[in-house]
Amino acid sequence: MINWLAKDAYRQDVDRLLERGMVNYFDICVFKLDRKTIQDFTGANVEVETAEFAEPGPFSRWYGFDLQTPIQLTHFEAGDGLTLLTAGLETRPIFSWKMVREFDLSSAFITGLKWITGKPDASVSVFAREARGIVLELYRAESESDAIEFQDFLRSAGYLKELIIDRSDILSWQWIVRAKEKEIGRYTSRYDAQLFGALKSEQHEGIVDVFAEEVYSTCAQKRHKLNPKR
C-alpha cells in the first residue's frame, strides 16, 4: 500500500535512498483517470505544475512510498485523463503487474488501466477489446502462464472489458489504414491505427481496413477489419 507524502517529505526520503545507491525511475503503467478520482484515492489536492519540457503540458503530481519504493503519480491536465505511475527502482521490474497488485489501488485505477510495462520481446500478450471493436495491447507477458495470471487478476479486481490472450504485436511493424483501396494513414501502433480507422468509418468513408506490415517489406502480415457499429 502506498503512503502518500507532501513533496518536501518525499524528496527527503528519496535523498536518503540515494545515499545508499542509485535509484532509476521506470514507467510502470498508464491509466485514464479524472483528477477527482486520484484526489480521493491519495487524500491530497495538489497544485498544477508546469515544466519546460513536460509533455503533453501542465500536470499534477502526487508523491508516495510503497515500503522502500518511491512512487510518483502524474496526471496530465490536457491529456484526456492520461495518468502515469512511475516507480524508483534499482533495475527495471519483471512481472511489474504484481508490484501494482501490492499497491492496493482502487477499482477505478484498474478499470482505467491502458498499459502496464512488460517484456519488449514478448510472444504472448493480454489484450482488451474496447468500444467499436478496437483492441488494446495491455500487457506483454513473460509467458502464457504469466498472461493468464494477469488476466485473472484484472477480472478479480473488477476490470469489465473483454480480455483476450493472443500473440504479441511485433513492435517493428507499421499499421496501415486503407479506405476504398487507398492508403489514408500509417501508424506505429495498432491501437492508434484502429482509432483513426474507426473515426474514418464513422465519417462514412466506407469499409476501412487496418493492415500490419513489416517495416522492410511490402508484404502484409496481418489484416484486421474494423466494425465500429459492433
C-alpha positions as CSV (number, residue, x, y, z in Angstrom):
1,M,0.0,0.0,0.0
2,I,1.3,3.4,-0.9
3,N,1.9,6.0,1.8
4,W,1.3,9.4,0.1
5,L,3.5,12.3,1.2
6,A,4.0,16.0,0.7
7,K,6.6,16.8,-2.0
8,D,9.2,18.0,0.5
9,A,8.9,15.0,2.8
10,Y,9.1,12.7,-0.3
11,R,12.3,14.4,-1.5
12,Q,13.9,14.0,1.9
13,D,13.1,10.3,1.9
14,V,14.4,9.9,-1.7
15,D,17.6,11.7,-0.8
16,R,18.2,9.2,2.0
17,L,17.7,6.4,-0.5
18,L,20.2,8.0,-2.9
19,E,22.9,8.0,-0.2
20,R,22.7,4.2,-0.3
21,G,22.8,3.8,-4.1
22,M,21.3,4.7,-7.4
23,V,17.5,5.0,-7.9
24,N,16.2,4.7,-11.5
25,Y,12.7,5.8,-12.4
26,F,10.7,3.4,-14.6
27,D,7.2,4.0,-16.1
28,I,5.1,1.2,-14.6
29,C,1.6,1.8,-16.0
30,V,-0.7,4.2,-17.7
31,F,-4.3,4.9,-16.7
32,K,-7.2,7.0,-17.9
33,L,-8.5,8.8,-14.8
34,D,-10.1,12.0,-13.8
35,R,-8.4,14.3,-11.2
36,K,-11.0,13.8,-8.5
37,T,-10.6,10.1,-8.5
38,I,-6.8,10.5,-7.8
39,Q,-7.5,13.1,-5.1
40,D,-10.0,10.8,-3.4
41,F,-7.5,7.9,-3.5
42,T,-4.5,9.8,-2.3
43,G,-6.3,12.1,0.1
44,A,-4.4,15.1,-1.3
45,N,-5.3,18.0,-3.6
46,V,-2.0,19.1,-5.2
47,E,-1.3,22.2,-7.4
48,V,-0.9,22.0,-11.1
49,E,2.8,22.2,-12.1
50,T,4.5,23.2,-15.3
51,A,7.9,22.3,-16.7
52,E,9.8,23.4,-19.7
53,F,9.9,20.0,-21.4
54,A,6.7,18.5,-19.9
55,E,4.6,16.6,-22.3
56,P,1.7,16.8,-23.0
57,G,1.7,20.1,-20.9
58,P,0.8,21.1,-17.4
59,F,0.5,18.3,-14.9
60,S,-0.4,17.4,-11.3
61,R,1.8,15.0,-9.4
62,W,1.4,13.0,-6.3
63,Y,4.3,11.5,-4.3
64,G,4.5,8.5,-2.1
65,F,6.3,5.4,-0.9
66,D,5.4,1.7,-1.0
67,L,7.8,0.4,1.7
68,Q,11.2,1.5,0.2
69,T,9.9,2.2,-3.3
70,P,9.4,5.8,-4.3
71,I,6.2,6.3,-6.3
72,Q,5.1,9.2,-8.5
73,L,1.6,9.5,-10.0
74,T,1.4,12.2,-12.7
75,H,-1.9,13.4,-14.2
76,F,-1.6,15.5,-17.4
77,E,-4.2,18.2,-17.4
78,A,-4.6,18.3,-21.2
79,G,-4.1,14.6,-21.8
80,D,-7.8,13.3,-21.7
81,G,-7.2,11.7,-18.3
82,L,-3.7,10.4,-19.1
83,T,-2.1,9.4,-15.8
84,L,1.3,7.8,-15.4
85,L,2.5,5.8,-12.5
86,T,6.3,5.8,-12.1
87,A,8.4,3.8,-9.6
88,G,12.0,4.4,-8.4
89,L,13.9,1.1,-8.5
90,E,17.5,-0.2,-8.9
91,T,16.6,-2.2,-12.0
92,R,13.7,-2.5,-14.5
93,P,11.0,-4.6,-12.9
94,I,9.9,-8.0,-14.1
95,F,6.3,-9.0,-13.6
96,S,5.6,-5.3,-12.9
97,W,1.8,-6.0,-12.6
98,K,2.5,-8.0,-9.5
99,M,4.1,-4.9,-8.0
100,V,1.0,-2.9,-8.9
101,R,-1.2,-5.5,-7.3
102,E,0.7,-4.9,-4.0
103,F,-0.1,-1.1,-4.3
104,D,-3.7,-1.9,-3.4
105,L,-5.1,0.6,-6.0
106,S,-8.8,1.4,-6.1
107,S,-11.0,-0.3,-8.6
108,A,-11.2,3.0,-10.6
109,F,-7.5,2.6,-11.3
110,I,-7.9,-1.0,-12.5
111,T,-10.8,-0.2,-14.8
112,G,-8.9,2.8,-16.2
113,L,-5.8,0.8,-17.0
114,K,-4.5,1.4,-20.5
115,W,-1.0,-0.1,-20.4
116,I,1.4,-1.8,-18.0
117,T,5.1,-2.4,-18.6
118,G,6.0,-5.9,-19.8
119,K,8.5,-7.8,-21.8
120,P,9.5,-5.9,-25.0
121,D,10.3,-9.1,-27.0
122,A,7.2,-11.0,-25.7
123,S,5.5,-13.7,-27.7
124,V,2.2,-13.6,-25.8
125,S,0.2,-10.6,-24.6
126,V,-3.1,-9.7,-22.9
127,F,-5.4,-7.5,-25.0
128,A,-8.6,-5.6,-24.1
129,R,-11.4,-5.1,-26.6
130,E,-12.7,-1.6,-26.3
131,A,-15.7,0.2,-27.9
132,R,-16.1,-0.2,-31.7
133,G,-14.1,-3.5,-31.6
134,I,-10.8,-1.7,-31.1
135,V,-8.1,-3.9,-29.5
136,L,-5.6,-2.5,-27.0
137,E,-2.4,-4.4,-26.0
138,L,-2.5,-4.0,-22.2
139,Y,0.5,-6.2,-21.2
140,R,3.3,-8.0,-23.0
141,A,3.7,-11.1,-20.8
142,E,6.8,-13.1,-19.7
143,S,4.9,-16.4,-20.6
144,E,1.5,-17.8,-21.2
145,S,1.1,-18.6,-17.6
146,D,2.0,-15.0,-16.6
147,A,-0.6,-13.7,-19.1
148,I,-3.3,-16.0,-17.6
149,E,-2.4,-14.9,-14.1
150,F,-2.5,-11.2,-15.1
151,Q,-5.9,-11.7,-16.8
152,D,-7.3,-13.4,-13.7
153,F,-6.0,-10.5,-11.5
154,L,-7.8,-7.9,-13.7
155,R,-11.0,-9.9,-13.7
156,S,-10.9,-10.3,-9.9
157,A,-10.2,-6.6,-9.5
158,G,-13.3,-5.6,-11.5
159,Y,-11.9,-5.0,-14.9
160,L,-15.0,-5.0,-17.2
161,K,-13.7,-5.1,-20.7
162,E,-13.3,-8.3,-22.7
163,L,-9.8,-9.7,-22.2
164,I,-8.0,-11.7,-24.9
165,I,-4.7,-13.7,-24.7
166,D,-3.1,-13.8,-28.1
167,R,0.2,-13.5,-29.9
168,S,2.1,-10.2,-29.1
169,D,2.2,-7.4,-31.7
170,I,5.5,-7.1,-33.5
171,L,6.9,-3.8,-32.4
172,S,8.7,-3.3,-35.7
173,W,5.5,-3.5,-37.7
174,Q,3.8,-0.5,-39.2
175,W,0.0,-0.4,-39.2
176,I,-1.6,0.8,-42.5
177,V,-5.1,2.2,-42.7
178,R,-6.9,1.9,-46.1
179,A,-10.3,3.1,-47.3
180,K,-11.6,2.4,-50.8
181,E,-8.3,0.6,-51.7
182,K,-6.4,3.8,-50.9
183,E,-3.9,4.3,-48.0
184,I,-5.2,7.0,-45.7
185,G,-2.9,6.6,-42.7
186,R,0.2,4.8,-41.4
187,Y,1.0,4.3,-37.7
188,T,3.5,2.6,-35.4
189,S,0.8,1.1,-33.2
190,R,-2.3,-1.0,-33.9
191,Y,-4.3,0.9,-31.4
192,D,-3.7,4.3,-33.0
193,A,-4.4,2.9,-36.4
194,Q,-7.7,1.4,-35.3
195,L,-8.8,4.6,-33.6
196,F,-8.1,6.5,-36.9
197,G,-9.8,3.8,-38.9
198,A,-12.9,3.8,-36.7
199,L,-13.2,7.6,-36.9
200,K,-13.0,7.5,-40.7
201,S,-15.5,4.7,-40.9
202,E,-17.9,6.8,-38.8
203,Q,-17.4,9.6,-41.2
204,H,-18.9,7.4,-43.9
205,E,-15.6,6.7,-45.7
206,G,-16.9,3.2,-46.4
207,I,-15.2,0.0,-45.3
208,V,-11.9,0.8,-43.5
209,D,-9.2,-1.9,-43.2
210,V,-6.2,-2.0,-41.0
211,F,-3.1,-4.0,-42.1
212,A,0.1,-4.9,-40.3
213,E,3.1,-4.6,-42.5
214,E,6.7,-5.4,-41.9
215,V,8.8,-2.2,-41.9
216,Y,11.2,-3.5,-44.6
217,S,8.7,-5.5,-46.6
218,T,5.6,-4.7,-48.7
219,C,4.1,-8.0,-47.7
220,A,1.0,-7.6,-45.4
221,Q,1.4,-9.8,-42.4
222,K,-1.9,-9.3,-40.6
223,R,-5.2,-7.9,-41.5
224,H,-7.9,-6.5,-39.1
225,K,-11.2,-5.3,-40.4
226,L,-12.9,-2.7,-38.2
227,N,-16.5,-2.8,-37.4
228,P,-17.3,0.4,-35.4
229,K,-21.0,-0.3,-35.4
230,R,-20.5,-3.5,-33.4
